[in-house]
Amino acid sequence: MKNNMSLLDTLKWRYATKKFDPAKKVDQKLVDQIVEAAWLAPTSSGLQPFKVIEITNQELKEKIVPIAMDQHQVADSSHLLVFAAWDNYTEDRIDTIYQHTTTDREQAPDRYKGYVDRLKKTYLKRAESENFAHTARQAYIAFGFSIAMAAELKVDTTPMEGFDNAALDSLLHLEELGLKSVLMLPLGYRDEANDWLVNLKKVRHPKKDFLIEIK
Ligand SMILES: Cc1cc2nc3c(=O)[nH]c(=O)nc-3n(C[C@H](O)[C@H](O)[C@H](O)COP(=O)(O)O)c2cc1C
């Protein structure tokens, strides 16, 4: 379902949905596009250091509710996306994406060697926590892309940071994948009659206080 709203109109339409209609499911083709938008997001040095986990299993969604501050959007969502970032940078992880790069572009395997060596020199000596903070920041950009893509498709979302990351990591066995959860994005359709936020005005700082112009 394409709409002809401008991107700004679309961003005004979206809001952090507080109540989904659990009976309304999002077409898988739309979900695929929302995930693809995250996949297309830019990342620092192109490392794409995160994955998206797509959950439709109702029992699992319900198990996540208590570790997400009892936010029922998780269970009522049609699809739940979890954005999980690499727990650290490793030589292998850095090499893998640059192998894809040279293969996809049909370039010599050592085409980016100097650059890749510099990346490794920078990242591999850093503390794990510093690297995770960096990988997580990349996930946030993709998260924003998915939110905007969903709105473009008239799919509602709740951006979600309010959950126990360690508990979710354990439930989804993310440690075994070298991942840590960063964000969740329940997808669905707003329950207009029961969502307290749906008709409230969007609030932001006044534009004059937001923009600092340097001329
Ligand atoms: C990173 C992030 C985390 C958020 N976490 C939650 C959350 O856990 N639960 C929730 O209901 N809203 C959450 N929000 C929604 C914000 O409260 C909301 O985006 C903000 O108040 C602006 O309102 P709007 O999105 O409706 O325009 C989160 C938003 C972001 C960007």
The ligand as an SDF file (V2000), in Angstrom:
LIG
                    3D

 31 33  0  0  0  0  0  0  0  0999 V2000
   15.3110    5.1220   21.4970 C   0  0  0  0  0  0  0  0  0  0  0  0
   13.8820    5.2730   21.9040 C   0  0  0  0  0  0  0  0  0  0  0  0
   13.3790    4.5210   22.9440 C   0  0  0  0  0  0  0  0  0  0  0  0
   12.0310    4.5980   23.3060 C   0  0  0  0  0  0  0  0  0  0  0  0
   11.5120    3.7450   24.2400 N   0  0  0  0  0  0  0  0  0  0  0  0
   10.1690    3.7200   24.4190 C   0  0  0  0  0  0  0  0  0  0  0  0
    9.5740    2.7050   25.2010 C   0  0  0  0  0  0  0  0  0  0  0  0
   10.2310    1.8280   25.7580 O   0  0  0  0  0  0  0  0  0  0  0  0
    8.2250    2.7050   25.3220 N   0  0  0  0  0  0  0  0  0  0  0  0
    7.4350    3.6370   24.7010 C   0  0  0  0  0  0  0  0  0  0  0  0
    6.2040    3.5740   24.8370 O   0  0  0  0  0  0  0  0  0  0  0  0
    7.9730    4.6150   23.9560 N   0  0  0  0  0  0  0  0  0  0  0  0
    9.3150    4.6580   23.7940 C   0  0  0  0  0  0  0  0  0  0  0  0
    9.8710    5.6200   22.9760 N   0  0  0  0  0  0  0  0  0  0  0  0
    8.9810    6.5950   22.3410 C   0  0  0  0  0  0  0  0  0  0  0  0
    9.2330    8.0290   22.7720 C   0  0  0  0  0  0  0  0  0  0  0  0
    8.7090    8.2770   24.0440 O   0  0  0  0  0  0  0  0  0  0  0  0
    8.5950    8.9320   21.6980 C   0  0  0  0  0  0  0  0  0  0  0  0
    9.2210    8.6880   20.4700 O   0  0  0  0  0  0  0  0  0  0  0  0
    8.7010   10.4220   22.0450 C   0  0  0  0  0  0  0  0  0  0  0  0
    7.9930   10.7300   23.2180 O   0  0  0  0  0  0  0  0  0  0  0  0
    8.1810   11.2800   20.8840 C   0  0  0  0  0  0  0  0  0  0  0  0
    6.8540   10.9630   20.5770 O   0  0  0  0  0  0  0  0  0  0  0  0
    6.4010   10.3950   19.1560 P   0  0  0  0  0  0  0  0  0  0  0  0
    7.3370    9.2590   18.7990 O   0  0  0  0  0  0  0  0  0  0  0  0
    4.9980    9.9030   19.3880 O   0  0  0  0  0  0  0  0  0  0  0  0
    6.4890   11.5070   18.1510 O   0  0  0  0  0  0  0  0  0  0  0  0
   11.2060    5.5360   22.6350 C   0  0  0  0  0  0  0  0  0  0  0  0
   11.7440    6.3170   21.6110 C   0  0  0  0  0  0  0  0  0  0  0  0
   13.0430    6.1750   21.2310 C   0  0  0  0  0  0  0  0  0  0  0  0
   13.5600    6.9840   20.0650 C   0  0  0  0  0  0  0  0  0  0  0  0
  1  2  1  0
  2  3  1  0
  2 30  2  0
  3  4  2  0
  4  5  1  0
  4 28  1  0
  5  6  2  0
  6  7  1  0
  6 13  1  0
  7  8  2  0
  7  9  1  0
  9 10  1  0
 10 11  2  0
 10 12  1  0
 12 13  2  0
 13 14  1  0
 14 15  1  0
 14 28  1  0
 15 16  1  0
 16 17  1  0
 16 18  1  0
 18 19  1  0
 18 20  1  0
 20 21  1  0
 20 22  1  0
 22 23  1  0
 23 24  1  0
 24 25  2  0
 24 26  1  0
 24 27  1  0
 28 29  2  0
 29 30  1  0
 30 31  1  0
M  END
$$$$
